[in-house]
Amino acid sequence: MELFSNRFFCPPADIKYHGLKNQGATCYLNSVLQVLFMTKDFREAVERYTCGNPDTARMDSHLKDLFDDLKERTAYTYNIKKRLGISRVGEQRDAAEYFEKIVTHTSREASQVFEGVLTHKYTCTGCGTEINTDGPFWSLPLVLVDSDSEGFSVMDGIDRFLRASDICGDEQLYCDQCDAKTDANVRYVIKHHPEVLTLLLKRFKFDDHRMEHVKINCSVEVPYTLQIPESQTYDLYAFVDHFGDLRGGHYTATIKSQEDERWYNFNDTTVTPLRYPPFQVHDNKKRSQSAYLLFYRKKKMHAADASTQDVQVVERPHSLKLNDASSPKSQKHSNKKTCSSQWESGLRFLDRTVRHRYFVPFVMFVFFFTVVYCS
């Protein structure tokens, strides 16, 4: 339990958020609700939808009531529990399952914060026919293979999930074009990147020897920033831990506030700010043996970055290109006649260039151009 150490926590006086009452073993529900509350885009979408909208078929109104309480005091989850059909509060359940249940039962605007689109690409190796099927996803499941190894990382899991695989033998699929079962190549492609990318570390599996489900407690390298295909960058802002085993475990959430950029640990009614960034460091790598759900927010492009990209695609106006079809003497006379129009074109180009932070280099260029070609 790497986070439960006094050296990680700040004094109680720094607390600015509120916890949730545990109704028995509902820590799984409390943890994901705190993540949703601290996800500003989702919280604001819920508030917008419920403003003047009496729709009770979705969970937005229940969530808004809970969020309003959390802004003021320690809150209860009775209405949420009832809406989700949770009757046995003493039975521990899967936080990932209830995260998806909540998100998929909210309004379209709210659920879109976490929703991405995966394209399942199937290619027949016999005739080359490709079939693409799109489907939504709210989390990417990452299988923790080689659980005894210290080398597993989140990036390994993402690469493995998106890697192409061959289907052959008894697993062949039917191809309409070939009118037979054939070998195929299959892979996933992220067609739409969600605003918040949720990763599920599959720590629970069925053990064929013990004939029961067991937990995988392997250490996983968790990056604060990750880049996935299509050069999309995400920053870690929350994660849900699971401590213990299937018989007697406990969930907590650790979240980075968008208000003060500090990390907070949410353990039912107890909310504690962290002194240091989370995760233990082994060999200069941040690792966790308990992280179960990881939440990454899409990195926004700053204005400076956007303007730099704009400059790279701007082409030099044709009117500023030198006429290389004439001799040096005729070129000089031609430049004198066209100097005025070229100067005006240069000024128009200057107006665009100033906004892209290239004012000084451009002025030097215009000065050189005027002296050499307009004299």
C-alpha positions as CSV (number, residue, x, y, z in Angstrom):
1,M,0.0,0.0,0.0
2,E,2.5,2.5,-1.2
3,L,0.3,5.6,-0.7
4,F,-0.6,5.0,2.9
5,S,2.5,6.6,4.5
6,N,2.6,9.8,6.6
7,R,5.5,11.1,4.6
8,F,3.2,11.4,1.5
9,F,0.5,13.5,3.2
10,C,0.2,17.1,4.2
11,P,-1.4,18.3,7.5
12,P,-5.2,18.1,7.8
13,A,-5.5,21.9,7.7
14,D,-4.8,21.9,4.0
15,I,-7.9,19.9,3.2
16,K,-10.3,21.7,0.7
17,Y,-12.3,18.8,-0.7
18,H,-14.9,16.5,1.0
19,G,-15.3,12.7,1.2
20,L,-18.1,10.2,0.7
21,K,-19.7,7.9,3.3
22,N,-19.0,4.2,2.9
23,Q,-22.2,2.3,3.3
24,G,-20.6,-1.0,3.9
25,A,-18.2,-2.0,1.2
26,T,-19.0,0.8,-1.3
27,C,-15.5,2.1,-1.6
28,Y,-15.5,1.0,-5.3
29,L,-18.4,3.4,-5.9
30,N,-16.9,6.3,-3.9
31,S,-13.6,6.1,-5.7
32,V,-15.1,6.5,-9.2
33,L,-17.6,9.1,-8.1
34,Q,-14.7,11.3,-6.8
35,V,-12.9,11.0,-10.1
36,L,-16.0,12.0,-12.0
37,F,-16.6,15.0,-9.6
38,M,-13.0,16.1,-10.0
39,T,-13.2,15.9,-13.8
40,K,-14.2,19.4,-14.5
41,D,-15.5,18.8,-18.1
42,F,-17.7,16.0,-17.0
43,R,-19.0,17.9,-13.9
44,E,-19.9,21.0,-15.9
45,A,-21.6,18.9,-18.7
46,V,-23.8,17.3,-16.0
47,E,-24.7,20.7,-14.6
48,R,-25.5,22.1,-18.0
49,Y,-27.8,19.1,-18.9
50,T,-29.7,19.3,-15.6
51,C,-30.3,23.0,-15.9
52,G,-34.0,23.2,-16.9
53,N,-34.0,19.5,-18.0
54,P,-36.2,17.3,-15.8
55,D,-35.0,14.1,-17.5
56,T,-34.9,11.4,-14.8
57,A,-34.1,8.5,-17.1
58,R,-30.4,9.4,-17.0
59,M,-28.2,9.8,-14.0
60,D,-27.3,13.5,-14.5
61,S,-29.7,14.8,-11.9
62,H,-28.6,12.4,-9.2
63,L,-25.0,13.2,-10.0
64,K,-25.6,16.9,-9.9
65,D,-27.2,16.6,-6.4
66,L,-24.2,14.6,-5.2
67,F,-21.7,17.1,-6.7
68,D,-23.6,20.0,-5.1
69,D,-23.2,18.2,-1.7
70,L,-19.6,17.5,-2.3
71,K,-18.8,21.1,-2.7
72,E,-20.1,21.8,0.8
73,R,-19.7,18.7,3.0
74,T,-19.1,15.0,3.3
75,A,-21.8,13.4,1.1
76,Y,-23.9,10.3,0.9
77,T,-24.5,8.1,-2.1
78,Y,-27.9,6.7,-1.3
79,N,-29.6,8.0,-4.5
80,I,-26.8,6.9,-6.7
81,K,-26.7,3.5,-5.1
82,K,-30.5,3.1,-5.6
83,R,-30.3,4.3,-9.2
84,L,-27.6,1.7,-10.0
85,G,-29.6,-1.1,-8.3
86,I,-27.0,-1.8,-5.6
87,S,-28.8,-3.7,-2.8
88,R,-26.1,-5.6,-1.1
89,V,-23.8,-2.8,0.2
90,G,-21.6,-5.2,2.1
91,E,-20.5,-6.9,-1.1
92,Q,-17.4,-5.5,-2.8
93,R,-17.7,-5.0,-6.5
94,D,-15.6,-3.9,-9.5
95,A,-14.8,-0.2,-9.7
96,A,-14.2,-0.4,-13.5
97,E,-17.6,-2.0,-14.0
98,Y,-19.4,0.8,-12.1
99,F,-17.4,3.5,-13.7
100,E,-18.7,2.4,-17.1
101,K,-22.2,1.9,-15.8
102,I,-22.4,5.5,-14.5
103,V,-20.8,7.1,-17.6
104,T,-23.0,5.2,-20.1
105,H,-26.2,6.3,-18.2
106,T,-25.4,10.0,-18.3
107,S,-26.4,12.5,-21.0
108,R,-24.6,12.4,-24.3
109,E,-22.6,15.5,-23.6
110,A,-21.3,14.2,-20.3
111,S,-20.5,10.7,-21.5
112,Q,-18.6,12.0,-24.5
113,V,-15.9,13.3,-22.2
114,F,-14.8,9.6,-21.7
115,E,-16.0,8.1,-25.0
116,G,-13.6,7.2,-27.8
117,V,-14.1,5.2,-31.0
118,L,-12.2,2.0,-31.9
119,T,-12.0,0.7,-35.4
120,H,-11.6,-3.1,-35.6
121,K,-9.8,-3.9,-38.8
122,Y,-10.1,-7.4,-40.3
123,T,-8.0,-8.3,-43.3
124,C,-8.4,-11.6,-45.1
125,T,-4.9,-13.0,-46.0
126,G,-6.4,-14.9,-48.8
127,C,-8.1,-12.2,-50.9
128,G,-7.0,-9.1,-49.1
129,T,-10.6,-8.0,-48.3
130,E,-10.6,-5.5,-45.4
131,I,-13.6,-5.0,-43.2
132,N,-13.7,-2.1,-40.7
133,T,-16.1,-2.0,-37.8
134,D,-16.4,1.0,-35.5
135,G,-17.5,0.8,-31.9
136,P,-17.4,3.1,-28.8
137,F,-15.2,2.5,-25.8
138,W,-14.9,4.1,-22.4
139,S,-11.7,2.3,-21.3
140,L,-8.9,0.3,-22.9
141,P,-8.3,-3.0,-21.1
142,L,-4.5,-3.7,-20.7
143,V,-3.6,-7.3,-20.0
144,L,-0.8,-7.7,-17.4
145,V,1.2,-10.4,-19.1
146,D,4.5,-11.7,-17.6
147,S,3.2,-10.6,-14.2
148,D,6.4,-11.7,-12.4
149,S,8.5,-9.4,-14.5
150,E,9.5,-5.9,-13.4
151,G,9.6,-4.6,-16.9
152,F,5.9,-4.2,-17.6
153,S,4.7,-0.7,-18.4
154,V,1.5,1.0,-19.4
155,M,3.1,1.8,-22.8
156,D,3.8,-2.0,-23.2
157,G,0.1,-2.6,-22.6
158,I,-1.1,0.0,-25.1
159,D,1.3,-1.2,-27.8
160,R,0.2,-4.8,-27.2
161,F,-3.5,-3.8,-27.4
162,L,-3.0,-2.0,-30.7
163,R,-0.6,-4.5,-32.2
164,A,-1.8,-6.6,-35.2
165,S,-2.3,-10.3,-34.6
166,D,-2.9,-13.3,-36.9
167,I,-5.9,-15.5,-36.7
168,C,-5.3,-19.0,-38.1
169,G,-6.0,-22.7,-37.5
170,D,-9.2,-23.4,-35.4
171,E,-9.7,-19.6,-35.0
172,Q,-10.1,-18.8,-38.7
173,L,-12.9,-16.5,-39.6
174,Y,-15.4,-16.8,-42.5
175,C,-14.7,-14.6,-45.5
176,D,-17.6,-13.8,-47.8
177,Q,-15.4,-13.2,-50.8
178,C,-13.5,-16.4,-50.4
179,D,-16.7,-18.2,-49.3
180,A,-14.6,-20.1,-46.8
181,K,-12.9,-19.8,-43.4
182,T,-9.5,-18.2,-43.9
183,D,-6.5,-16.9,-42.0
184,A,-6.8,-13.2,-41.2
185,N,-5.0,-10.2,-39.7
186,V,-6.8,-8.2,-37.1
187,R,-6.0,-5.1,-35.2
188,Y,-7.5,-2.1,-33.4
189,V,-7.1,1.5,-34.4
190,I,-8.2,4.4,-32.3
191,K,-10.4,6.4,-34.6
192,H,-11.5,9.0,-32.1
193,H,-9.4,10.0,-29.1
194,P,-11.5,10.8,-26.1
195,E,-10.9,13.9,-24.0
196,V,-10.2,11.6,-21.1
197,L,-8.5,8.3,-21.8
198,T,-9.2,5.6,-19.2
199,L,-6.9,2.6,-19.0
200,L,-7.9,-0.6,-17.1
201,L,-5.0,-2.6,-15.8
202,K,-6.5,-6.1,-15.7
203,R,-5.3,-7.3,-12.3
204,F,-7.9,-10.0,-11.9
205,K,-7.7,-13.3,-13.9
206,F,-9.0,-16.8,-13.6
207,D,-6.3,-19.3,-12.4
208,D,-6.8,-22.7,-14.1
209,H,-4.8,-24.5,-11.5
210,R,-6.6,-23.0,-8.5
211,M,-9.9,-22.9,-10.3
212,E,-10.6,-19.4,-9.0
213,H,-10.1,-15.7,-9.8
214,V,-6.9,-14.3,-8.4
215,K,-5.3,-10.8,-8.3
216,I,-2.1,-9.9,-10.2
217,N,0.0,-7.7,-7.9
218,C,2.8,-7.1,-10.4
219,S,4.6,-3.7,-10.4
220,V,3.6,-1.6,-13.4
221,E,5.5,1.4,-14.7
222,V,3.0,4.3,-14.9
223,P,4.0,7.4,-16.9
224,Y,2.7,10.8,-16.0
225,T,2.6,11.7,-19.7
226,L,2.0,9.2,-22.6
227,Q,1.8,9.6,-26.3
228,I,-0.3,7.2,-28.3
229,P,-0.7,6.6,-32.1
230,E,-1.6,9.7,-34.1
231,S,0.8,11.7,-31.9
232,Q,-1.9,12.4,-29.3
233,T,-0.5,13.3,-25.9
234,Y,-2.2,12.7,-22.6
235,D,-1.4,13.7,-19.0
236,L,-2.2,11.5,-15.9
237,Y,-4.6,13.3,-13.6
238,A,-6.3,10.5,-11.6
239,F,-6.1,6.9,-10.7
240,V,-8.0,4.3,-8.7
241,D,-6.0,1.9,-6.5
242,H,-7.1,-1.5,-5.3
243,F,-5.5,-2.9,-2.2
244,G,-5.8,-6.4,-0.8
245,D,-7.4,-9.3,-2.7
246,L,-10.8,-10.5,-4.0
247,R,-11.9,-11.6,-0.6
248,G,-11.2,-8.4,1.3
249,G,-9.9,-5.5,-0.7
250,H,-10.3,-1.7,-0.6
251,Y,-10.4,1.0,-3.3
252,T,-9.2,4.6,-3.1
253,A,-8.8,7.4,-5.6
254,T,-5.8,9.8,-6.1
255,I,-6.6,12.9,-8.1
256,K,-4.8,16.0,-9.3
257,S,-6.9,19.1,-8.8
258,Q,-7.4,21.4,-11.7
259,E,-7.8,24.3,-9.3
260,D,-4.4,24.2,-7.5
261,E,-2.5,21.5,-9.4
262,R,-2.0,19.4,-6.2
263,W,-2.6,15.7,-5.7
264,Y,-5.3,14.5,-3.2
265,N,-6.0,11.1,-1.9
266,F,-9.7,10.2,-1.5
267,N,-10.3,7.4,1.0
268,D,-14.0,7.3,1.6
269,T,-14.7,10.2,4.1
270,T,-11.0,11.0,4.4
271,V,-9.4,13.4,1.9
272,T,-5.7,14.1,2.2
273,P,-3.4,16.3,0.1
274,L,-0.1,14.6,-0.9
275,R,3.2,16.1,0.0
276,Y,4.8,14.6,-3.1
277,P,3.7,13.3,-6.5
278,P,2.3,9.7,-6.2
279,F,3.9,6.3,-7.0
280,Q,7.1,4.8,-5.8
281,V,10.3,5.3,-7.8
282,H,12.3,2.2,-8.7
283,D,15.4,2.6,-11.0
284,N,14.2,6.1,-11.9
285,K,10.9,4.7,-13.0
286,K,7.5,5.4,-11.4
287,R,5.8,2.1,-10.5
288,S,2.7,0.9,-8.7
289,Q,1.6,-2.5,-7.5
290,S,-2.0,-1.3,-6.8
291,A,-3.0,1.0,-9.6
292,Y,-6.2,-0.4,-11.3
293,L,-7.8,2.4,-13.3
294,L,-5.7,5.2,-14.8
295,F,-7.3,8.5,-16.1
296,Y,-5.3,10.6,-18.7
297,R,-6.6,14.0,-19.8
298,K,-5.9,15.0,-23.4
299,K,-3.2,17.6,-23.5
300,K,-4.4,20.9,-24.9
301,M,-2.4,22.7,-27.5
302,H,-1.2,26.1,-26.3
303,A,-1.6,29.2,-28.5
304,A,2.2,29.5,-28.9
305,D,2.4,25.9,-30.2
306,A,-0.5,26.5,-32.6
307,S,1.0,29.6,-34.0
308,T,4.3,27.8,-34.6
309,Q,2.5,25.1,-36.5
310,D,0.7,27.8,-38.6
311,V,4.1,29.4,-39.5
312,Q,5.4,26.0,-40.8
313,V,2.6,25.6,-43.3
314,V,2.5,29.2,-44.5
315,E,4.1,29.6,-48.0
316,R,5.9,32.7,-49.1
317,P,3.7,34.9,-51.3
318,H,4.4,34.6,-55.0
319,S,4.8,38.4,-55.4
320,L,7.9,38.3,-53.2
321,K,9.7,35.8,-55.4
322,L,12.5,37.2,-57.5
323,N,12.1,37.1,-61.3
324,D,14.9,34.7,-62.5
325,A,13.9,34.9,-66.2
326,S,15.7,38.2,-66.9
327,S,19.3,39.3,-67.1
328,P,20.9,41.1,-64.2
329,K,20.6,44.5,-66.0
330,S,16.9,44.0,-67.0
331,Q,16.1,42.5,-63.6
332,K,17.3,45.7,-61.9
333,H,15.1,47.9,-64.1
334,S,12.2,45.5,-63.6
335,N,12.7,45.6,-59.9
336,K,12.6,49.4,-59.9
337,K,9.3,49.4,-61.7
338,T,7.7,46.8,-59.5
339,C,9.3,47.9,-56.2
340,S,6.3,49.7,-55.1
341,S,3.8,46.8,-55.6
342,Q,6.2,44.4,-54.0
343,W,6.6,46.7,-51.0
344,E,2.8,46.7,-50.6
345,S,2.7,42.9,-50.9
346,G,5.5,42.8,-48.3
347,L,3.5,44.9,-45.9
348,R,0.4,42.7,-46.2
349,F,2.7,39.7,-45.6
350,L,4.2,41.5,-42.6
351,D,0.8,41.9,-41.1
352,R,0.3,38.1,-41.1
353,T,3.9,37.5,-40.0
354,V,3.8,39.7,-36.9
355,R,1.2,37.4,-35.4
356,H,3.5,34.5,-35.7
357,R,6.4,36.0,-33.8
358,Y,8.7,36.5,-36.7
359,F,8.6,40.3,-36.8
360,V,12.3,41.0,-36.3
361,P,13.7,38.5,-38.8
362,F,11.1,39.7,-41.4
363,V,12.0,43.4,-40.9
364,M,15.7,42.5,-41.6
365,F,14.7,40.6,-44.7
366,V,12.6,43.6,-46.0
367,F,15.5,46.0,-45.3
368,F,17.9,43.8,-47.2
369,F,15.4,43.5,-50.1
370,T,14.8,47.2,-50.3
371,V,18.5,48.2,-50.3
372,V,19.6,45.6,-52.8
373,Y,16.7,45.5,-55.3
374,C,15.0,48.9,-55.0
375,S,18.2,51.1,-55.2
